[in-house]
Amino acid sequence: MVETLGVLAHHGGLVVERPELTVGVVRAVSRPTGLELELLARRPLDRRSASERQADIRAGRAAPSTAPRRLLPSFDEGIDLRVGWLDHDGRAHWEFGSWSSSSGDHFEGINGPSLHTVLGFPPLFDQVSVVLAWPEIGFPETVVDLSLPDRATVERNTVSIWDAPLAARDAPTSLNHRVGAFPFEELAVEAGRIVAMPQVLSRDGDAAVVLTRLTAVGAALSMEIVSVANEEQAQAVAATVFPSSGRPPSISDDPEDMRVHGPGASVATVHDRDAVWVRPHGGSSSAGSRAFRSTAEFVLSRPDDGVLALVVAWPAAGLPDVCVEIPLSVDYG
């Protein structure tokens, strides 16, 4: 799926808001081969101190009431959120995807514990009923109906990243380069709204940089890009990111250092004549014998004019610096 652009299937945002749990759609992409659904579930922030939690456990006050089961099978023994979909006969098909979790902030912070999952559903079109269940925390089985693009739209607009159109141009050489401040506050991306379609930002030979998600959260943007390289370009990148010495290069606050030494593509936002390079907020990389993949998430300021201008650079993969302008829209649904 990494090398295929699908069709935006949902604009994102919260789909469940209950006292014990909120659930939001981070990303939903339809392809002829299946529906890719990314969710983030967040529990309330626990304001108790460690000693207060221990006292509640000893007194038997910590365990929440268990919600009843109707769609979950009797033998299910999960301890986290379960996600599935309902067929036309109302039968639940539970799916298992990749999971990651966060314990949340300190009890005086803002964000509670969260679960992040990416799931692969079968090809589904027009509408899907997503079922969510976490009875152990008192969250009842909940069905959420999501509108999806039709089959013809998905088949017509799904394209390989190697064939997708490009709107990039050469980056200006007269820009003033600097490094932006690192955003320490976590964005509630599950409550935001997708404002751009998946698209290829840069490509040359066997390397490409793909925008997989751009989400508006208040005055900020959360952006995810995937950097893909194959064959000789993959080997060149992997040798830099995973050197034989076992020590990848450290990245300083010098803009040229940040441009050159990122594991995948590096990005800068363009404001007038300034290129402000942005340190990734998170990400991961993997390499095989003939393929390299890197995913990075960035937090950016939302532009006032509704157009996000970026410089995209991946010199390790042999890609030239390009400038891309992405119009922001909220018309997707």
C-alpha positions in Angstrom: 0.0 0.0 0.0 2.9 2.4 0.6 3.6 2.6 -3.2 -0.1 3.3 -4.2 -2.0 6.5 -3.7 -5.6 5.7 -2.8 -8.7 7.9 -2.3 -9.4 9.9 0.8 -12.3 8.1 2.4 -13.0 10.3 5.5 -12.2 13.8 6.5 -11.0 12.7 10.0 -12.1 13.8 13.4 -13.8 12.4 16.5 -16.4 9.7 15.8 -16.9 8.6 19.5 -17.0 10.8 22.5 -17.9 9.0 25.8 -16.7 9.6 29.4 -14.5 6.5 29.3 -13.1 6.8 25.8 -12.9 9.0 22.7 -12.1 7.7 19.3 -11.1 9.6 16.2 -10.3 8.8 12.6 -6.7 9.9 11.9 -6.6 8.6 8.3 -8.9 6.6 6.0 -7.8 5.6 2.5 -9.8 3.5 0.0 -8.1 1.4 -2.6 -9.5 -1.4 -4.9 -7.5 -3.8 -2.7 -9.0 -2.6 0.6 -9.8 0.2 3.1 -6.9 1.4 5.3 -8.2 2.8 8.6 -6.1 4.6 11.2 -7.7 5.3 14.5 -6.5 7.0 17.8 -8.4 6.2 21.0 -7.8 8.3 24.1 -8.8 7.6 27.7 -9.4 10.4 30.3 -6.4 11.9 32.0 -5.9 10.4 35.5 -5.6 13.3 37.8 -4.7 11.1 40.8 -1.2 11.0 42.2 0.6 7.7 42.4 -0.2 7.4 46.1 -3.9 8.1 45.5 -4.0 5.4 42.8 -2.4 2.9 45.1 -4.9 3.7 47.8 -7.8 3.2 45.4 -6.4 -0.2 44.2 -6.0 -1.4 47.8 -9.6 -0.3 48.6 -11.0 -2.0 45.5 -12.1 1.3 43.9 -9.9 1.1 40.7 -11.8 -1.5 38.6 -14.4 0.1 36.3 -17.7 -1.7 35.6 -17.5 -4.1 32.7 -19.8 -3.3 29.7 -22.0 -6.1 28.3 -21.0 -8.0 25.2 -23.2 -8.6 22.2 -21.0 -8.7 19.1 -17.7 -9.8 20.7 -17.3 -13.6 20.7 -17.5 -15.2 24.2 -13.9 -16.4 24.0 -12.5 -13.0 23.3 -10.0 -12.0 26.0 -8.6 -8.7 24.7 -7.4 -6.0 27.0 -7.4 -3.1 24.5 -9.8 -1.6 22.1 -11.2 -4.0 19.5 -12.1 -2.8 16.0 -14.2 -4.5 13.3 -16.8 -4.0 10.6 -20.3 -5.3 10.1 -21.4 -7.1 7.0 -24.9 -6.8 5.4 -26.2 -9.5 7.8 -25.0 -7.6 10.9 -22.2 -10.0 11.6 -19.0 -8.5 13.1 -15.7 -9.1 11.5 -12.9 -8.2 13.9 -9.7 -7.0 12.4 -6.2 -6.9 13.9 -3.7 -4.3 12.9 -0.6 -2.6 14.1 -0.9 -1.1 17.6 1.1 1.4 19.6 0.3 3.0 22.9 1.2 6.0 25.1 0.7 6.3 28.8 -0.2 10.0 28.5 1.0 13.0 30.4 1.8 13.3 34.1 -1.4 13.6 36.2 -1.0 17.4 36.0 -0.8 17.3 32.2 -3.3 17.5 29.3 -3.5 14.1 27.5 -4.6 10.8 28.9 -3.4 7.3 27.8 -3.9 6.6 24.1 -4.0 3.7 21.7 -3.1 4.1 18.0 -3.9 1.5 15.4 -3.7 1.0 11.6 -6.1 -1.6 10.3 -6.6 -3.2 6.9 -10.3 -3.9 6.0 -11.4 -5.7 2.8 -12.5 -3.6 -0.2 -15.5 -1.6 1.1 -17.4 1.1 -0.8 -20.2 3.6 -0.3 -20.6 3.0 3.5 -19.1 0.9 6.3 -20.3 0.3 9.8 -17.3 0.2 12.1 -17.8 -1.6 15.4 -15.7 -0.6 18.4 -15.6 -2.5 21.8 -13.6 -2.3 25.0 -15.9 -3.8 27.7 -13.1 -4.1 30.3 -13.1 -0.3 30.8 -16.9 0.0 30.6 -16.9 1.2 27.0 -19.9 -0.5 25.3 -19.9 -2.0 21.8 -20.4 1.0 19.6 -21.2 1.1 15.9 -20.1 4.1 13.8 -21.4 4.5 10.2 -18.8 6.0 7.9 -19.6 7.2 4.3 -17.0 6.0 1.8 -16.3 6.8 -1.9 -18.0 4.5 -4.4 -16.1 1.7 -6.3 -15.9 3.7 -9.5 -14.3 6.7 -7.8 -11.7 4.5 -6.0 -10.8 2.5 -9.1 -10.5 5.7 -11.2 -8.3 7.7 -8.8 -6.1 5.0 -7.3 -2.6 5.3 -8.9 0.9 4.2 -8.3 3.2 6.7 -6.7 5.5 6.2 -9.7 2.8 7.4 -12.1 1.0 10.0 -10.0 1.2 13.6 -11.3 3.7 16.0 -9.8 3.3 19.7 -9.1 6.8 20.4 -7.8 9.2 23.0 -9.2 12.8 23.7 -8.5 13.4 25.3 -5.1 14.6 28.9 -5.2 18.3 29.4 -4.5 17.8 32.8 -2.9 16.0 31.6 0.3 17.2 32.4 3.8 17.5 29.1 5.7 16.9 28.6 9.4 15.7 26.0 11.8 12.3 26.4 13.4 11.5 25.8 17.1 10.6 22.2 18.1 6.9 21.8 19.1 6.8 20.1 22.5 3.0 20.0 22.8 1.3 16.9 21.4 -1.5 17.6 19.0 -4.9 15.8 19.3 -4.6 14.8 15.7 -7.6 12.5 16.1 -9.8 15.5 16.6 -8.5 17.4 13.6 -9.6 17.5 9.9 -7.9 16.3 6.8 -7.2 19.2 4.5 -5.3 17.7 1.6 -5.5 14.6 -0.5 -2.6 12.0 -0.5 -0.1 13.1 -3.2 3.5 12.7 -4.4 5.7 15.7 -3.4 8.9 14.7 -5.1 10.2 11.8 -7.2 13.2 10.9 -9.3 14.3 7.4 -10.5 13.5 4.9 -7.8 12.9 7.4 -5.0 9.8 9.3 -4.0 8.4 11.4 -1.2 4.7 11.0 -0.5 2.3 13.1 1.6 0.1 10.6 3.3 -1.8 12.9 5.6 -2.2 16.6 6.3 -4.5 17.4 9.3 -5.5 20.8 10.6 -5.7 20.9 14.4 -6.6 24.5 15.4 -3.9 26.8 14.3 -1.5 24.0 13.6 -1.0 21.3 11.0 0.1 17.7 11.6 1.8 16.3 8.5 2.9 12.8 7.7 5.2 12.0 4.8 6.6 8.7 3.7 10.0 8.5 1.9 10.4 5.5 -0.4 13.5 4.3 -2.2 14.2 1.1 -4.2 17.2 -0.6 -5.7 20.5 1.4 -5.8 18.9 4.5 -4.3 17.6 2.4 -1.4 21.1 1.0 -0.8 22.6 4.5 -0.8 20.1 5.8 1.8 20.3 2.7 4.0 24.1 3.0 4.1 23.6 6.5 5.6 20.8 5.8 8.0 22.0 2.4 9.1 25.8 2.7 8.8 28.1 -0.3 9.5 29.5 1.5 12.5 26.0 1.3 14.0 25.9 5.1 14.7 23.7 7.2 12.4 24.8 10.8 12.0 23.4 13.1 14.7 21.5 16.1 13.5 22.5 19.5 14.8 20.4 22.8 14.6 22.3 23.8 11.5 19.7 24.0 8.6 22.1 22.4 6.1 22.7 19.5 8.6 19.0 19.0 9.0 18.4 19.1 5.3 21.0 16.5 4.5 21.0 14.0 7.4 17.4 13.2 8.0 16.5 9.4 7.7 14.0 10.3 5.0 13.1 13.5 3.3 13.5 16.8 5.1 11.0 19.6 4.8 11.0 23.4 5.3 8.1 25.7 5.3 8.4 28.8 3.1 7.4 32.2 4.3 8.3 35.1 2.0 12.0 34.5 1.4 12.6 32.3 4.5 12.8 28.5 4.5 12.2 27.3 8.0 13.4 23.7 8.4 11.2 21.5 10.7 12.5 18.8 13.0 10.4 15.6 12.8 8.0 15.1 15.7 8.2 11.4 15.4 8.9 8.6 12.8 10.4 5.3 11.9 12.6 3.8 9.2 13.2 0.3 7.8 15.5 -1.1 5.2 15.7 -4.3 3.2 18.1 -5.5 0.6 16.5 -3.5 -2.2 14.0 -1.2 -0.4 14.0 1.6 2.1 11.0 3.2 3.9 10.8 6.1 6.3 7.8 7.6 7.9 8.0 11.0 9.6 5.5 13.3 11.3 5.9 17.1 11.4 4.0 19.8 13.3 3.7 23.0 11.3 2.0 26.4 11.7 -1.2 26.7 9.6 -0.6 29.4 6.9 -2.9 32.4 6.9 -3.4 32.4 3.1 -4.6 28.7 3.0 -1.6 27.4 0.9 1.2 25.4 2.5 4.5 26.1 0.7 7.2 23.6 1.3 10.8 22.9 0.3 11.2 19.1 0.1 14.8 17.7 0.2 16.2 14.2 0.2 19.8 14.4 -1.1 20.7 11.0 0.3 18.3 9.4 -2.2 19.5 11.7 -5.0 16.4 13.8 -5.1 16.9 17.5 -5.9 15.4 20.2 -3.7 11.9 21.1 -4.9 9.2 23.6 -3.9 5.6 22.4 -3.5 2.5 24.4 -2.8 -0.4 22.5 -1.2 -3.8 24.3 -1.1 -5.7 23.6 2.1 -9.3 22.6 1.9 -12.0 21.4 4.2 -14.4 20.2 1.5 -13.6 16.5 1.7 -16.3 14.4 3.3 
